Amino acid sequence: MSSHWRDLLTFVGALGLAQLAHAHGIAGSFFPGTLAFDDSAVNDELSLQISRLNHPAEDGGSVTDSIWSWSLMRLLTPDIAIGIDSEAIWRDRAGFPQQAGTGPVNLSLKALLYKSEPHETLISAGLTWSVGHSGAREVGGDRPDILQPGFFFGKGFGDLPASLSWLRPFAIAGSISADLPTSHDWPIVGVDSITGALAATTTTFKETLPWGFALELNTARSI
């Protein structure tokens, strides 16, 4: 796929699929999903997203990834859902041919722990298994098995007293999770420091603690 057409489709897709890409939960307040972290809702959901990301590669070099990602969540009970997601990646690195492949396959289980309509609160927890060897090494998708427990919340301010009514249109949402790789030293494709060519090398996967926080505004709610 040429860079020109991929950029155009990325732009059109970002406009046309924005609503599909945003999961949401409702508990008095509307909690839209974000592109940075998962939301607190547990529901049936099909999410499609097209994005372009500049970031450090696994070997530390700078790359640009054009990503077409998808995810599917299906309720087992009203409060428990299972999911699967993955992505297709086109990777551009200055001075090298474009690489293409898939990201890892992720399997997830998510449960709603607490919901209060009067207090506009949603709390949920989940566990994701990023399946080892399920992606392409050329685009950083070949990884060890990684377990990702997470905690997600949303809190609306519509229950505040009249003296704080100016805060009622607002809500907060956030998540905190952990990335726990089952192996640390892992083979990857990177730039050889001696030859300057793409070659097999290794990287280290470490335990990390990703988190996110958002302040949201409900424009349909009056003060």
C-alpha positions as semicolon CSV with decimal commas, in nm:
position;residue;x (nm);y (nm);z (nm)
1;M;0,000;0,000;0,000
2;S;0,144;0,337;-0,103
3;S;0,209;0,597;0,166
4;H;-0,022;0,849;-0,011
5;W;-0,326;0,621;-0,013
6;R;-0,258;0,492;0,336
7;D;-0,245;0,848;0,473
8;L;-0,571;0,933;0,296
9;L;-0,746;0,623;0,428
10;T;-0,610;0,694;0,775
11;F;-0,765;1,042;0,766
12;V;-1,099;0,923;0,627
13;G;-1,108;0,628;0,863
14;A;-1,038;0,847;1,163
15;L;-1,342;1,057;1,069
16;G;-1,574;0,780;0,964
17;L;-1,494;0,527;1,236
18;A;-1,447;0,759;1,531
19;Q;-1,779;0,663;1,685
20;L;-1,714;0,291;1,637
21;A;-1,376;0,327;1,804
22;H;-1,525;0,473;2,120
23;A;-1,675;0,230;2,363
24;H;-1,891;0,383;2,632
25;G;-2,063;0,323;2,960
26;I;-2,365;0,488;3,113
27;A;-2,430;0,523;3,486
28;G;-2,610;0,854;3,519
29;S;-2,319;1,006;3,324
30;F;-2,203;0,906;2,976
31;F;-1,845;0,772;2,983
32;P;-1,699;0,762;2,631
33;G;-1,398;0,544;2,570
34;T;-1,065;0,705;2,490
35;L;-0,797;0,618;2,236
36;A;-0,537;0,599;2,515
37;F;-0,696;0,357;2,763
38;D;-0,994;0,127;2,804
39;D;-1,314;0,255;2,963
40;S;-1,503;0,111;3,260
41;A;-1,800;-0,023;3,063
42;V;-1,871;-0,394;3,018
43;N;-2,087;-0,447;2,709
44;D;-2,115;-0,596;2,362
45;E;-1,884;-0,396;2,141
46;L;-1,718;-0,392;1,799
47;S;-1,438;-0,134;1,772
48;L;-1,252;-0,037;1,455
49;Q;-0,968;0,214;1,454
50;I;-0,724;0,350;1,198
51;S;-0,425;0,545;1,329
52;R;-0,072;0,660;1,253
53;L;0,188;0,659;1,529
54;N;0,546;0,788;1,552
55;H;0,732;0,612;1,832
56;P;1,057;0,438;1,933
57;A;1,086;0,084;1,797
58;E;1,184;-0,214;2,009
59;D;1,553;-0,153;1,925
60;G;1,529;0,217;2,024
61;G;1,516;0,358;1,670
62;S;1,239;0,587;1,548
63;V;0,960;0,435;1,335
64;T;0,621;0,538;1,199
65;D;0,345;0,278;1,216
66;S;0,021;0,295;1,019
67;I;-0,220;0,075;1,214
68;W;-0,557;-0,075;1,132
69;S;-0,685;-0,228;1,457
70;W;-1,001;-0,409;1,561
71;S;-1,150;-0,547;1,880
72;L;-1,460;-0,748;1,967
73;M;-1,621;-0,780;2,312
74;R;-1,911;-1,016;2,384
75;L;-2,115;-1,037;2,703
76;L;-2,129;-1,375;2,877
77;T;-2,354;-1,233;3,151
78;P;-2,480;-0,875;3,205
79;D;-2,163;-0,803;3,407
80;I;-1,893;-1,022;3,244
81;A;-1,753;-1,005;2,891
82;I;-1,479;-1,175;2,688
83;G;-1,288;-1,010;2,407
84;I;-1,031;-1,048;2,133
85;D;-0,832;-0,784;1,946
86;S;-0,539;-0,745;1,710
87;E;-0,408;-0,510;1,441
88;A;-0,240;-0,486;1,102
89;I;0,075;-0,270;1,094
90;W;0,270;-0,103;0,812
91;R;0,603;0,014;0,955
92;D;0,817;0,287;0,796
93;R;1,175;0,346;0,907
94;A;1,399;0,608;0,740
95;G;1,642;0,442;0,497
96;F;1,474;0,100;0,498
97;P;1,197;-0,071;0,299
98;Q;0,854;-0,072;0,452
99;Q;0,773;-0,370;0,676
100;A;0,422;-0,510;0,715
101;G;0,263;-0,763;0,948
102;T;0,021;-0,816;1,233
103;G;0,040;-0,722;1,598
104;P;-0,012;-0,975;1,877
105;V;-0,352;-1,132;1,941
106;N;-0,495;-1,026;2,278
107;L;-0,761;-1,223;2,468
108;S;-0,943;-1,051;2,752
109;L;-1,191;-1,105;3,033
110;K;-1,364;-0,806;3,193
111;A;-1,612;-0,779;3,481
112;L;-1,825;-0,495;3,616
113;L;-1,759;-0,468;3,990
114;Y;-1,978;-0,173;4,087
115;K;-2,241;0,047;3,921
116;S;-2,440;0,328;4,081
117;E;-2,682;0,539;3,877
118;P;-2,750;0,788;4,163
119;H;-2,377;0,843;4,220
120;E;-2,284;0,813;3,850
121;T;-2,011;0,558;3,915
122;L;-1,874;0,263;3,717
123;I;-1,590;0,039;3,839
124;S;-1,462;-0,268;3,656
125;A;-1,159;-0,495;3,641
126;G;-1,011;-0,708;3,368
127;L;-0,733;-0,944;3,266
128;T;-0,578;-0,949;2,919
129;W;-0,347;-1,218;2,782
130;S;-0,126;-1,093;2,498
131;V;-0,054;-1,425;2,326
132;G;0,315;-1,493;2,267
133;H;0,439;-1,555;1,909
134;S;0,102;-1,441;1,768
135;G;0,235;-1,138;1,577
136;A;0,498;-1,054;1,315
137;R;0,853;-0,992;1,433
138;E;0,919;-0,737;1,155
139;V;0,671;-0,489;1,305
140;G;0,726;-0,564;1,673
141;G;0,430;-0,799;1,700
142;D;0,627;-1,108;1,802
143;R;0,642;-1,084;2,181
144;P;0,645;-1,313;2,482
145;D;0,323;-1,396;2,660
146;I;0,222;-1,085;2,858
147;L;-0,042;-1,080;3,132
148;Q;-0,218;-0,745;3,180
149;P;-0,446;-0,711;3,485
150;G;-0,631;-0,379;3,494
151;F;-0,867;-0,161;3,696
152;F;-1,103;0,091;3,530
153;F;-1,334;0,358;3,671
154;G;-1,567;0,641;3,578
155;K;-1,727;0,900;3,811
156;G;-1,975;1,168;3,711
157;F;-2,036;1,482;3,917
158;G;-2,411;1,508;3,856
159;D;-2,481;1,413;4,219
160;L;-2,303;1,719;4,361
161;P;-2,506;1,970;4,567
162;A;-2,648;2,288;4,417
163;S;-2,359;2,493;4,555
164;L;-2,126;2,299;4,320
165;S;-2,368;2,274;4,028
166;W;-2,108;2,420;3,788
167;L;-1,919;2,090;3,820
168;R;-2,215;1,870;3,729
169;P;-2,143;1,854;3,353
170;F;-1,799;1,706;3,425
171;A;-1,684;1,349;3,485
172;I;-1,354;1,174;3,539
173;A;-1,242;0,841;3,398
174;G;-0,924;0,645;3,432
175;S;-0,742;0,314;3,435
176;I;-0,437;0,154;3,588
177;S;-0,292;-0,175;3,471
178;A;0,026;-0,380;3,473
179;D;0,225;-0,542;3,191
180;L;0,378;-0,865;3,321
181;P;0,587;-1,046;3,056
182;T;0,652;-1,417;3,112
183;S;0,995;-1,379;2,943
184;H;1,229;-1,082;2,944
185;D;1,502;-1,127;2,680
186;W;1,334;-1,166;2,342
187;P;1,448;-1,185;1,974
188;I;1,341;-0,894;1,753
189;V;1,427;-0,734;1,419
190;G;1,630;-0,414;1,463
191;V;1,908;-0,204;1,316
192;D;2,251;-0,361;1,365
193;S;2,478;-0,101;1,529
194;I;2,780;-0,217;1,323
195;T;2,640;-0,287;0,976
196;G;2,346;-0,043;0,988
197;A;2,122;-0,308;0,833
198;L;1,808;-0,471;0,967
199;A;1,905;-0,790;1,145
200;A;1,799;-1,025;1,423
201;T;1,881;-0,887;1,766
202;T;1,733;-0,899;2,116
203;T;1,545;-0,665;2,347
204;T;1,431;-0,677;2,707
205;F;1,064;-0,673;2,806
206;K;1,016;-0,523;3,151
207;E;0,729;-0,506;3,397
208;T;0,550;-0,173;3,353
209;L;0,253;0,007;3,510
210;P;0,056;0,194;3,241
211;W;-0,213;0,433;3,361
212;G;-0,444;0,694;3,216
213;F;-0,676;0,969;3,336
214;A;-0,932;1,186;3,155
215;L;-1,155;1,481;3,244
216;E;-1,474;1,460;3,040
217;L;-1,746;1,717;2,968
218;N;-2,111;1,637;2,897
219;T;-2,224;1,925;2,678
220;A;-2,587;1,805;2,686
221;R;-2,614;1,855;3,062
222;S;-2,706;2,197;3,194
223;I;-2,559;2,338;3,517
